Amino acid sequence: MTLTLTERKSLLLALAGPAHPAPDAPLIERLDDDDWLAIDAMAAQHRLMPWLHHRNRGGTLPVAVPAAIADRWKETYRDAAIGALTAQAALVRLATAFGAAGVPMVALKGSRLAFFDYPEAALRPMRDIDILVAPERLADAIDAMADAGCAVPADRDAAIARALDGDKHLDAIELPDCQRFVELHHRIAEPGLPCIPTGDLLGNAHIDRLGGAAVAFPSSEHMLGHLVLHAVYNHRFDCGPLALVDIGMLLANEAIEPRRFIDMAQTGGWLPGARLVLALVDRFMGPTGLDIGQGSVPGAIIAESESLLLQDFDQRQQVLLASQSANAGLASTVVSRLFRGLSRRPAEGRLHWLFSRANRTIRQASDPRARSEAAAGASLARWLGHDMGGKDRPTRPQDEG
């Protein structure tokens, strides 16, 4: 392996981003097989392989890809095409069940993007299906999910209580027939973070037809806002470059009224984050035609944020800790997170959890990559002027829809 981590990240961003600056010829000449394997591993972790296959198939990549890597991307694309069929089946079944039960809902993120904005649904893999309902309709929504064939919680009241006590959704619920998990949301952002009110999202929903069923999705403005909030405030960009492709695809198909969007973001307190995301999308995907003042974002902040797009999932809690500490202070943040974590665990498991959490934090703090990404996260948090962490959420793969 001859490239540094920063160079491998830069090359992967150039492979994935149509407008991202191409790597220098000397860097390409230094590439060896181990570098390609490391780049491929990052691509797999961030669900980029079908998109990279699409770019490679179109002959638009800035460097020749080894045959073995290209074949892996093609195989992943084929798997994603099958996955898109099961995702559509799950979404149609859920929308039909919610409609029959009279429970207003909208399908979030990937459900809309994959089937209506990307050239092919296989290019936008989904780990789960995200559904949003009003908090007071959660019980009815669970009943509808049971009718659709979901393995709903045995103790529904307890599941709802946990979700309403500091979370944005219930624990993932399986739809076994489709081999899909469903996250039932009552809000789109963690409590304490900038958010678009659930009532606004439901009240301005747009209806499309998918597989013969009527499916409700957020309006275009709300969809863009949701993607911004998800990427910047809820995930500190650990959702990866696919978040930028998502927005590029959305804006290629939908017209957003700039003034209305700016007003919504300003009122919600997340205009800086929206401008940062649009600046990154312009750099990565090319100009979108939507100007909300993203030209005012400092170049250093854009660079710091770009470095967070390819975080190692095993290290991202270190970035969360640094982001929270940038505003609240390290000692206060650590104590707060420990008390919050302990309070959610049964007494007999608390000592083991405390030991494992301390051991993981020490291990991550000694890792150069973790330290670098944590520093970038802290810098971004200070610029945004907002506690981006919100809570000590688990790093589950299903967090991405």
NUBA-317489 format. One record per residue (C-alpha): residue number from 0; y, z, x. Coordinates in Angstrom, 2 decimals. Example, Ala and Ser with C-alpha at 12.3 -4.5 7.8 and 13.67 -1.06 7.14 Angstrom:
<atoms>
seq,y,z,x
0,-4.50,7.80,12.30
1,-1.06,7.14,13.67
</atoms>
This chain:
<atoms>
seq,y,z,x
0,0.00,0.00,0.00
1,3.23,-1.15,1.64
2,5.88,-0.72,-1.07
3,7.65,2.52,-1.90
4,7.43,3.95,-5.41
5,11.00,2.82,-6.07
6,10.12,-0.71,-4.98
7,7.01,-0.80,-7.17
8,9.02,0.42,-10.15
9,11.68,-2.23,-9.50
10,9.07,-4.97,-9.30
11,7.39,-3.91,-12.56
12,10.77,-3.84,-14.31
13,11.43,-7.36,-13.00
14,8.05,-8.49,-14.33
15,8.67,-6.98,-17.77
16,12.39,-7.68,-18.19
17,13.43,-11.32,-18.69
18,16.94,-10.61,-17.40
19,16.17,-7.88,-14.87
20,17.21,-8.83,-11.32
21,14.32,-10.53,-9.50
22,12.87,-8.84,-6.41
23,13.88,-10.09,-2.98
24,11.55,-12.52,-1.20
25,10.83,-10.06,1.67
26,9.65,-7.46,-0.84
27,7.30,-9.96,-2.51
28,5.88,-10.93,0.88
29,4.99,-7.27,1.58
30,2.96,-6.88,-1.62
31,-0.69,-6.04,-1.03
32,-3.68,-5.43,-3.30
33,-3.07,-1.68,-3.49
34,0.54,-2.27,-4.55
35,-0.67,-4.51,-7.36
36,-3.20,-1.91,-8.49
37,-0.46,0.75,-8.60
38,1.85,-1.58,-10.54
39,-0.98,-2.41,-12.93
40,-1.65,1.31,-13.49
41,2.01,1.91,-14.37
42,1.92,-1.06,-16.75
43,-1.17,0.34,-18.48
44,0.35,3.81,-18.83
45,3.41,2.35,-20.54
46,1.60,-0.16,-22.79
47,3.18,-3.14,-21.05
48,0.05,-5.19,-20.35
49,0.06,-7.38,-23.50
50,3.78,-8.07,-23.02
51,3.19,-8.92,-19.35
52,0.36,-11.27,-20.35
53,2.77,-12.98,-22.75
54,5.35,-13.37,-19.98
55,2.74,-14.55,-17.47
56,1.25,-17.03,-19.94
57,4.73,-18.47,-20.48
58,5.26,-18.95,-16.76
59,8.39,-16.80,-16.68
60,7.39,-14.17,-14.10
61,9.30,-14.05,-10.79
62,6.12,-13.67,-8.71
63,2.56,-15.01,-8.84
64,0.16,-12.45,-10.30
65,-3.31,-12.00,-8.73
66,-6.05,-13.43,-10.93
67,-7.84,-10.10,-11.37
68,-4.64,-8.43,-12.60
69,-3.81,-11.34,-14.91
70,-7.32,-11.18,-16.37
71,-6.90,-7.47,-17.12
72,-3.62,-8.18,-18.90
73,-5.33,-10.89,-20.95
74,-8.19,-8.57,-21.93
75,-5.72,-5.88,-22.97
76,-3.83,-8.44,-25.04
77,-7.06,-9.37,-26.84
78,-7.79,-5.71,-27.53
79,-4.24,-5.28,-28.82
80,-4.71,-8.22,-31.19
81,-7.69,-6.44,-32.73
82,-5.72,-3.20,-32.77
83,-2.93,-4.93,-34.68
84,-5.40,-5.74,-37.46
85,-6.46,-2.11,-37.82
86,-2.83,-0.98,-37.69
87,-1.91,-3.42,-40.46
88,-4.87,-2.30,-42.55
89,-3.83,1.34,-42.14
90,-0.20,0.64,-42.96
91,-1.05,-1.40,-46.06
92,-3.43,1.28,-47.31
93,-0.89,4.06,-46.75
94,2.00,2.16,-48.36
95,-0.17,1.38,-51.38
96,-1.26,5.01,-51.75
97,2.28,6.35,-51.40
98,3.52,3.82,-53.94
99,0.81,4.80,-56.42
100,1.70,8.47,-55.96
101,5.42,7.82,-56.40
102,6.29,9.27,-52.98
103,9.20,7.44,-51.29
104,8.46,6.72,-47.63
105,9.50,4.53,-44.73
106,7.32,3.33,-41.88
107,8.95,3.94,-38.50
108,9.20,2.27,-35.08
109,6.24,0.09,-34.16
110,5.14,-0.60,-37.73
111,8.27,-2.65,-38.36
112,8.69,-4.03,-34.84
113,5.16,-5.31,-34.31
114,4.86,-7.20,-37.57
115,8.40,-8.44,-38.14
116,10.28,-8.59,-34.82
117,7.86,-9.45,-32.01
118,6.50,-13.02,-31.74
119,3.00,-11.55,-32.15
120,1.95,-8.10,-33.32
121,-0.43,-7.82,-30.34
122,2.55,-7.73,-27.97
123,3.65,-4.37,-29.38
124,0.67,-1.96,-29.25
125,0.84,1.11,-31.48
126,-0.88,4.39,-30.72
127,-0.32,5.73,-34.23
128,1.39,5.04,-37.55
129,4.61,6.99,-38.19
130,5.55,7.68,-41.82
131,8.72,9.49,-42.95
132,9.08,11.35,-46.24
133,11.48,13.95,-47.61
134,10.55,17.52,-46.58
135,10.06,18.56,-50.18
136,7.51,15.76,-50.69
137,5.23,16.63,-47.77
138,2.57,18.15,-50.02
139,2.58,15.08,-52.28
140,2.44,12.86,-49.21
141,-0.65,14.69,-47.93
142,-2.31,14.18,-51.32
143,-1.52,10.45,-51.11
144,-2.95,10.31,-47.59
145,-6.14,11.96,-48.82
146,-6.39,9.29,-51.53
147,-5.99,6.66,-48.79
148,-8.96,8.10,-46.91
149,-7.21,10.26,-44.33
150,-8.86,13.39,-42.95
151,-6.07,15.68,-44.12
152,-5.77,19.33,-42.98
153,-7.93,21.82,-44.83
154,-5.04,24.29,-45.00
155,-2.24,22.01,-46.13
156,0.30,24.77,-46.67
157,-0.16,26.02,-43.10
158,0.13,22.49,-41.70
159,3.38,21.94,-43.59
160,4.75,25.33,-42.54
161,4.10,24.55,-38.87
162,5.86,21.19,-39.18
163,8.90,22.70,-40.86
164,9.09,25.49,-38.29
165,10.65,23.62,-35.40
166,8.84,20.27,-35.42
167,9.58,16.81,-36.79
168,6.10,15.97,-38.08
169,2.71,17.39,-38.92
170,-0.06,17.28,-36.36
171,-1.57,13.79,-36.23
172,-3.88,13.03,-39.16
173,-6.77,10.58,-38.73
174,-7.51,7.59,-40.95
175,-11.14,7.15,-39.86
176,-11.84,3.78,-41.50
177,-9.08,2.18,-39.43
178,-9.57,4.38,-36.34
179,-5.87,5.23,-36.52
180,-3.85,8.43,-36.40
181,-0.89,8.96,-38.71
182,2.10,11.17,-37.97
183,3.71,12.36,-41.19
184,7.38,13.03,-40.42
185,9.98,14.93,-42.39
186,12.72,14.05,-39.85
187,12.97,11.52,-37.01
188,14.15,13.84,-34.23
189,13.26,17.28,-33.01
190,15.36,20.09,-34.55
191,18.48,20.67,-32.49
192,18.74,17.06,-31.34
193,20.98,14.32,-32.80
194,19.35,12.87,-35.89
195,19.89,10.49,-38.80
196,19.40,12.44,-42.06
197,16.08,11.75,-43.74
198,17.83,11.17,-47.07
199,19.96,8.41,-45.54
200,16.91,6.67,-44.08
201,14.99,6.81,-47.36
202,18.00,5.91,-49.49
203,18.81,2.77,-47.49
204,15.26,1.56,-46.90
205,14.48,-2.15,-46.77
206,11.31,-3.48,-48.43
207,9.14,-6.11,-46.75
208,5.72,-7.41,-47.70
209,2.79,-7.00,-45.36
210,-0.76,-7.98,-46.24
211,0.26,-8.32,-49.87
212,1.70,-4.80,-50.06
213,5.31,-3.67,-50.35
214,6.19,-1.57,-47.30
215,9.49,0.26,-46.84
216,11.20,0.30,-43.44
217,14.55,1.68,-42.23
218,17.56,-0.61,-42.56
219,18.42,-2.57,-39.41
220,21.24,-0.17,-38.45
221,19.05,2.87,-39.03
222,16.17,1.25,-37.16
223,18.38,0.68,-34.12
224,19.70,4.23,-34.37
225,16.17,5.60,-34.60
226,15.11,3.67,-31.49
227,18.14,4.98,-29.59
228,17.52,8.60,-30.60
229,13.82,8.32,-29.81
230,14.37,6.84,-26.35
231,17.31,8.90,-25.10
232,17.38,12.26,-26.81
233,13.78,12.82,-27.86
234,11.99,11.25,-24.90
235,14.46,11.06,-21.99
236,13.28,7.46,-21.46
237,9.67,8.48,-20.79
238,8.71,6.09,-23.60
239,9.07,3.37,-20.97
240,10.48,-0.16,-20.74
241,8.81,-1.11,-24.02
242,11.66,0.76,-25.74
243,14.10,-1.79,-24.31
244,11.89,-4.70,-25.36
245,11.76,-3.16,-28.86
246,15.53,-3.19,-29.16
247,15.82,-6.66,-27.67
248,13.33,-7.98,-30.23
249,15.07,-6.17,-33.09
250,18.51,-7.51,-32.18
251,17.14,-11.03,-31.72
252,16.15,-10.99,-35.39
253,18.71,-8.76,-37.09
254,22.51,-8.77,-37.22
255,24.08,-5.34,-36.75
256,27.69,-4.74,-37.83
257,29.22,-3.13,-34.71
258,31.91,-1.04,-36.38
259,29.52,0.46,-38.92
260,26.98,1.28,-36.22
261,29.62,2.83,-33.95
262,30.89,4.99,-36.82
263,27.36,6.19,-37.61
264,26.64,7.02,-33.96
265,30.03,8.70,-33.47
266,29.57,10.84,-36.57
267,26.07,11.79,-35.48
268,27.16,12.71,-31.95
269,24.95,10.16,-30.19
270,27.34,7.29,-29.38
271,27.08,7.90,-25.58
272,23.30,7.57,-25.79
273,23.58,4.41,-27.88
274,25.95,2.83,-25.37
275,23.64,3.73,-22.51
276,20.62,2.19,-24.23
277,22.50,-1.02,-25.05
278,23.67,-1.24,-21.43
279,20.05,-0.99,-20.29
280,18.89,-3.55,-22.85
281,21.58,-6.01,-21.74
282,20.45,-5.60,-18.13
283,16.74,-5.79,-18.96
284,16.48,-8.31,-21.81
285,19.79,-10.16,-21.48
286,22.98,-9.85,-23.58
287,22.17,-9.00,-27.18
288,25.53,-10.00,-28.64
289,26.09,-6.47,-29.96
290,29.05,-4.79,-28.27
291,29.48,-1.08,-28.99
292,31.34,-0.31,-25.78
293,28.32,-0.22,-23.46
294,30.44,-1.75,-20.71
295,32.01,1.69,-20.21
296,28.75,3.31,-19.05
297,28.93,4.13,-15.31
298,26.63,2.06,-13.11
299,25.20,5.20,-11.52
300,24.06,6.51,-14.91
301,22.45,3.17,-15.73
302,20.57,3.32,-12.42
303,19.45,6.93,-13.00
304,18.24,6.07,-16.49
305,16.39,2.99,-15.28
306,14.52,5.16,-12.78
307,13.25,7.27,-15.71
308,11.75,4.29,-17.56
309,8.54,4.42,-15.52
310,7.94,8.16,-15.37
311,4.45,9.40,-14.65
312,3.28,11.02,-17.90
313,1.66,13.82,-15.90
314,5.06,14.78,-14.48
315,7.37,14.40,-17.45
316,7.50,18.10,-18.34
317,9.28,18.57,-15.01
318,11.92,16.07,-16.16
319,12.21,17.95,-19.46
320,12.74,21.23,-17.63
321,15.42,19.72,-15.39
322,17.17,18.08,-18.35
323,17.33,21.33,-20.31
324,18.37,23.35,-17.25
325,21.25,20.98,-16.50
326,23.13,22.48,-19.42
327,21.58,25.88,-20.15
328,20.74,27.01,-16.62
329,17.29,27.18,-15.04
330,16.49,30.87,-15.61
331,17.62,30.84,-19.23
332,15.68,27.65,-19.93
333,12.44,28.87,-18.34
334,12.53,32.21,-20.18
335,13.33,30.50,-23.49
336,10.49,28.01,-23.10
337,7.99,30.70,-22.14
338,8.85,32.88,-25.14
339,8.70,29.86,-27.46
340,5.35,28.76,-26.04
341,3.85,32.23,-26.17
342,4.95,32.79,-29.76
343,2.96,29.73,-30.89
344,-0.33,30.85,-29.37
345,-2.83,33.49,-30.52
346,-2.66,36.73,-28.57
347,-6.08,36.25,-26.93
348,-5.04,32.91,-25.40
349,-1.59,33.82,-24.15
350,-2.51,35.02,-20.65
351,-4.52,31.88,-19.92
352,-1.70,29.67,-21.25
353,0.92,31.51,-19.17
354,-1.15,31.13,-15.99
355,-1.88,27.44,-16.56
356,1.77,26.69,-17.41
357,3.05,28.47,-14.29
358,0.45,26.74,-12.11
359,1.37,23.31,-13.50
360,5.10,23.90,-13.01
361,4.62,24.96,-9.39
362,2.35,21.97,-8.71
363,4.77,19.49,-10.24
364,7.77,21.00,-8.47
365,6.13,20.22,-5.12
366,5.59,16.54,-5.97
367,8.28,14.19,-4.54
368,8.06,11.83,-7.51
369,8.43,14.69,-9.97
370,11.43,16.05,-8.08
371,13.10,12.63,-7.98
372,12.56,11.95,-11.68
373,13.61,15.50,-12.59
374,16.87,15.05,-10.67
375,17.54,11.81,-12.55
376,16.81,13.56,-15.86
377,19.21,16.38,-15.03
378,21.95,13.91,-14.07
379,21.48,12.03,-17.33
380,21.57,15.26,-19.36
381,24.83,16.33,-17.73
382,26.41,12.95,-18.46
383,25.35,13.02,-22.09
384,26.61,16.59,-22.36
385,23.73,17.50,-24.61
386,20.59,19.59,-24.27
387,18.07,16.77,-24.42
388,14.99,18.93,-24.45
389,15.18,20.66,-27.80
390,11.77,22.30,-27.46
391,8.71,22.51,-25.31
392,6.80,19.71,-26.95
393,3.31,18.71,-25.78
394,2.91,15.52,-23.75
395,0.46,13.82,-26.09
396,-0.19,10.07,-25.84
397,0.17,9.84,-29.60
398,3.86,10.75,-29.34
399,4.56,7.02,-29.15
400,4.41,4.90,-32.31
</atoms>
